[in-house]
Amino acid sequence: MKTLTSVLLIALLAACSASQPEGSFTSDASGLVVTPAAGSAKSVRLQVINDRVVRVTAVTDQNLELPPSLMAAPAAGKSAPFKVTRTEDEVMLETALLRARVSLANGAVRFTDHADKTLLAEEPKRSFQGGVSQRFNNGTDEGLFGGGQHQYGHLDLNGEDLELVQHNSDIAVPFVVSTRNYGVLWENNGISRFGNPQPYGFASRDLKIKDASGKQGGFTARYSIAGELKLERVESDINYQYIKDRFTWPKELLDGKTPVTGSPPNILPNQTVTWEGTLESSNAGNHKFQLYGSSYFKLFVDDKLVFDRWRQNWNPLYHPFDVAMEAGKPVKVRIEWTPDGGYIALLHNNPLPADERHSLTFTSEVGRAIDYWFIAGKSQDDVIAGYRELTGKSVMLPRWAYGFWQSRERYKTQAEVVDAVKEYRKRKIPLDNIVLDWNYWPEDAWGSHEFDKTRFPNPKKMVDDVHALNAQIMISVWPKFYPTTANYKELDAAGFIYRRNVEDGYVDWIGKGYLNAFYDPYSKPAREMYWRQVNEKLNVHGFDAWWMDATEPDPHSNLDIQSLKDRNGPT
């Protein structure tokens, strides 16, 4: 009976095994496509670009047709030679420089070198819910560098968080290079994050906040004018983050005064605010915070100074800091702020498990596919060369561009520009280039590409005078237009203007304030029309270089993200 039972059990297991769906794959001259047996991705495609670059695309259906890439432009032509082999549970694609293995069970991709040393390995659990997210290399100790031009003080990104959103002086590039000698370019143009997939939220979302007396419910907030306390209250969060939030300022602080029309109430002089209380969590570990702020502010944690900083109000910044917290043990926090028309908010994220915190994770809030380019190399320099091949060669600048530039905000007249160059020559200080910044146009004609004749009577002569002094001149050009200009009307008639800002009646900060909008740079015909307008009005004067300004773009400094989405798109 025991033998019969064993035979039946083996037969049952074999039958169950045979009934399990098997993954499959197809290959062609460009790479391969895997249909996994299980998992959220129904199709996983590997495209060989060259020996060291492979594109990985995973979708929840069989449709792998995606919009053309805006960030990568690999050289056209036949891909590098590669071979495909299958084992029992995976399929391997191999080029002269790398190997890529795809699980037939769940579609997870793993890149190795030819010695089978793992470089980059996907975690099998992909996320397509509420956007897309992919984690790689759980628990890694490698160095990860890149992500663009940020001002957070991070160099090695391993264990850190980045929000990949374009701001005035914060440049998002979804590319990282590893000390393991590979790189990843995340193919997604939406708002993305490196590190924790969870967006930071106000402190009260995750933490228990108590006031200065120990009562739960929020921080003790003390508002003063010239050192005299005007208001004390409990606030559940510190939130003067965006333009709309500043108008919730307490009326008690106005002290009978009225700010200039359109100005925030917290711009009145001699105002200060202090928030004080404790933070407590049931989650022990390294808690990540961001103090979003501008103007003057100080941060103390357990009575120790963490920040003592100033930041310009038209361009606030996230200031990250970590706090090691024990479960149930309160941490004292005090923030002192001189608003002067500025912004401030305290944001937080809970600790991640160590293997997730030290991983390579990209998340985007929109996207139909998990899509990225893997770049292998023998060195980090080699990886950067592969990135260059993928995204396009950098233009070699003329020799003068490597010399000294003079720029200021701003030269208001033609004479100021030429006189500045003359002064450099008079003092025998080397100068190669002078920059003509914005607002050279008539006040009510932004986007006309015309010069204000009262201040710049002869722009061609200005350029010629600079050239005669053996210098070059760069000019700032914008993708922003007032609806009264002929250029706006031409672009709008062709459907190339983001009209929401105008339709909703929002004005800018120039003079009395003017209706304005940006054009659609993602349309090739729109770009061609834009350049023709610039060429006809500005290039004819002989300028040497273009400063393509306002690439953020920024209808008004420090709008909340949803307002930016509404105004800077075809909505």
VENUR-V841261 format. One record per helix or strand. SS is the DSSP state (h for helix, s for strand). FROM is the first residue (numbers start at 1). TO is the last residue. If there is no record, write none. Layout:
ss->(SS SS)
from->(FROM FROM)
to->(TO TO)
This chain:
ss->(h s s s s s s s s s s s s s s s s s s h s s s s s h h h s s s s h s s s h s s h h s h s h s s h s h s s s h h s h)
from->(2 24 31 43 53 83 90 99 109 118 127 132 144 162 167 170 182 192 201 203 208 216 219 228 239 243 251 265 271 285 295 304 313 317 331 344 354 360 369 380 399 405 414 433 459 472 480 486 497 500 507 515 517 524 539 545 561)
to->(19 28 35 50 59 86 94 103 112 122 127 136 149 164 167 178 186 194 202 205 210 216 225 235 240 246 253 267 280 293 301 311 315 325 338 349 357 364 376 391 402 406 426 436 468 477 481 493 497 503 507 515 519 537 541 548 567)
